[in-house]
Amino acid sequence: MGLLGHVVGGAVFGLTARFWQLGILRQPMTQNPAGHVACTVAFAGAGYYWWQATVYMKGVLAEKETELRRRRQALDAIAMEIAVNGTPAELPPMPQMPQKS
């Protein structure tokens, strides 16, 4: 779902939440239209933020997938070399663990 879908979905959800709130309070739906606008805009902003987070996480996952595929290819090459020669020529460097502060 693209940016427009996230923003419109958030706006519709906000408007629905506002109508639900007024229904629970048994208030007329036309009461305080500025509240309708505020809820719609706030939830549209939340939808935009959600879209940004989704795009960011897709990028992070793509980077992780690339790194894992690269490591897997290196390990497959070593396994093939062990199968052919009996010993590997050299082992790849181990990744460093982050230091706790």
Secondary structure, DSSP 8 states (H G I E B T S, - for coil): --HHHHHHHHHHHHHHHHHHHHHHHT--TTS-HHHHHHHHHHHHHHHHHHHHHHHHHHHHHHHHHHHHHHHHHHHHHHHHHHHHHSS-S------------
